[in-house]
C-alpha cells in the first residue's frame, strides 16, 4: 500500500524518532550545513518552520535516527534483495527502486556503495536518505510503501549485517542534481520570468552564512519589480522562494520578514521595459502595430 504525501511530513518524521532536515524541492543535495544533525536532532522550532512547505526532506541515518537503510537503485539490486529473505520492515518507493528501513545495530555501520557489484548501497553513520513526500529531480515522488505506523523497524539479519559491514568500499556523498523548480505562469513572458526566477534561486542556494538574509531580500526585491510590472500574484513567487530560504538555514520569521519587505519595496518600482513591452503587446492585440514612440520592443530603450 502506498502512502502518497505531496510534501514531506516533517513532524511525523520527527515524532517517529528520526532526525530530518530540509532539502530544496526536487533536489537530493542539501543547501544547509546538515552535519550537525548527525549528533543533534532539529529543534521543534525548525520542524514547525519546515512543516507544510513545498520542499524535500532528508533523514540522517545512523544512531541519531536509529536507522540503517538499504538503498536499492536498479533491477539487478532489487533481484539481489528479493533473494535475501528480508524481514518485513518500513519501505519507501524511490525513482529507481526502494529504501528499506532497518533499526540501527549495536555495531557501527558506515556508508557502503555497490554491494555485490550492483547498485545496492548501505546508508549508516555519515549518511542520509531522501524521505517520503519528496520529489526526485526527474519529477517522480518518494512514497511510503510500508509505513512505520504499520510495521516497526526490523533488525537486519546478523548474517547479512556481517556481510555488509565486511564489504570494503569508500563512502560517497549523494550526487548533486539539477533543480526541480516550480513554474510561475507569466503569459508571454513565462519563459523569461522563470529563467530569472531560477537564476535567483541558484544564487540563493550559494549564499554564505551571514549573507543569506540579504541575498534573499535582493533576489526577492528584483523579482518583485518584475511581478509588479507584469501584474502577477506575488504570493506565487513567494511560495517558490520560501522553501528555498528555509532550506539554506533561514528561520520562518526571517524568511517572512525578508519576503514582505522585498515586496513592499520592489513593487513600488516596476521594471520599466516590462511595463512598456506589456503596453506594446496590449496595443498589438487590439490590431495596432505601432510601438510606443521612440522605444525598442524588448528593452524599452530609445534606438
ABEGO torsion letter per residue (X at the ends): XBBBBABBBAAAAAAAGBBBBBBBBGBABBABBAAAAAABBBBAAAAAAABGBBBBBBBBBEAAAGBBBBBBABAAAAAAAAAAGBBBBBBBBBAABBBBBBBBBABBBBBBBGBGGBBBBBBBBGBBBBBBGBBBAAGBBBBBABBAAABBBBBBBAAAAAAAAABBBBBBBBBBBBBAEBBBBAEAAAAAAAAAAAAAAAAAAABBBGAAAAAAAAAAAAAAAAAAAAGBBAAAAAAAAAAAAAAAGBBAAAAAAAAAAAAAAAAABBBAAAAAAAAAAAAAAAGBABBBBGBBAAAGBBX
